[in-house]
Amino acid sequence: MPNTKSAIRRVRRVKKQTQVNRIRKSKYKNAVKQMEFHLKAKDREKAKKYFSKFQSILMQVAKSGIINKNTAARKISRISKKISSK
């Protein structure tokens, strides 16, 4: 249990931030799943249309520190290769 006023405030702040982080992580995971779904269905047109939104979501999440920027860049690069090579 927090004893000081600042520790009590910090606990409240961490709770709120944890919720925000959960939402962001969920958004990221859903974007990856959606893109994989389009690629497995061999629907290149939908994958191409969704790619810009996918890229945007990944960079937003990376910017906020939920995932590493290099991880986001790697995922974007690999998906881009899959879309263009097929």
DARANOR-V130533 format. One record per residue. N is the residue number from 1. RES is the residue in one small letter. PSI is psi in whole degrees, 0 to 359 (NA if undefined). NEAR is the number of other C-alpha atoms within 10 Angstrom. D_CENTER is the distance of its C-alpha to the mean C-alpha in Angstrom with 1 decimal. Layout:
N:RES:PSI:NEAR:D_CENTER, N:RES:PSI:NEAR:D_CENTER
This chain:
1:m:137:6:32.7, 2:p:140:10:32.3, 3:n:325:7:35.7, 4:t:162:9:35.3, 5:k:318:8:34.1, 6:s:325:10:31.4, 7:a:323:12:30.1, 8:i:315:12:30.2, 9:r:321:11:28.2, 10:r:322:13:25.7, 11:v:316:13:25.2, 12:r:317:11:24.6, 13:r:319:11:22.0, 14:v:322:11:20.1, 15:k:313:11:20.1, 16:k:316:11:18.6, 17:q:325:12:15.9, 18:t:319:11:15.1, 19:q:316:11:14.6, 20:v:316:12:12.4, 21:n:321:16:10.1, 22:r:317:12:10.4, 23:i:315:12:9.4, 24:r:317:21:6.2, 25:k:320:16:5.5, 26:s:318:12:7.1, 27:k:317:14:5.5, 28:y:312:22:2.4, 29:k:320:13:5.9, 30:n:322:14:7.8, 31:a:317:20:6.8, 32:v:315:18:7.6, 33:k:318:11:10.6, 34:q:316:15:11.7, 35:m:317:18:12.0, 36:e:323:14:13.8, 37:f:315:13:16.0, 38:h:321:17:17.0, 39:l:321:19:17.9, 40:k:325:11:19.8, 41:a:358:11:21.7, 42:k:39:13:22.7, 43:d:81:12:21.9, 44:r:325:16:21.3, 45:e:314:12:21.9, 46:k:321:13:19.2, 47:a:318:23:16.8, 48:k:319:18:18.1, 49:k:320:10:17.7, 50:y:342:15:14.1, 51:f:318:18:13.2, 52:s:321:12:13.3, 53:k:318:12:11.0, 54:f:313:20:8.5, 55:q:318:19:9.2, 56:s:314:13:9.0, 57:i:314:20:5.6, 58:l:318:27:4.5, 59:m:325:21:7.5, 60:q:316:16:7.2, 61:v:320:19:4.6, 62:a:321:19:7.0, 63:k:323:13:9.8, 64:s:354:12:9.6, 65:g:9:12:9.9, 66:i:318:15:7.4, 67:i:161:17:7.2, 68:n:148:15:10.1, 69:k:324:17:10.6, 70:n:326:11:12.6, 71:t:314:13:10.2, 72:a:314:19:7.9, 73:a:319:15:11.5, 74:r:315:12:12.7, 75:k:317:15:10.4, 76:i:316:20:11.1, 77:s:314:13:14.7, 78:r:320:10:15.3, 79:i:320:21:14.1, 80:s:318:15:16.3, 81:k:317:11:19.1, 82:k:320:13:19.0, 83:i:315:18:19.2, 84:s:332:9:22.0, 85:s:334:7:24.0, 86:k:NA:8:24.6
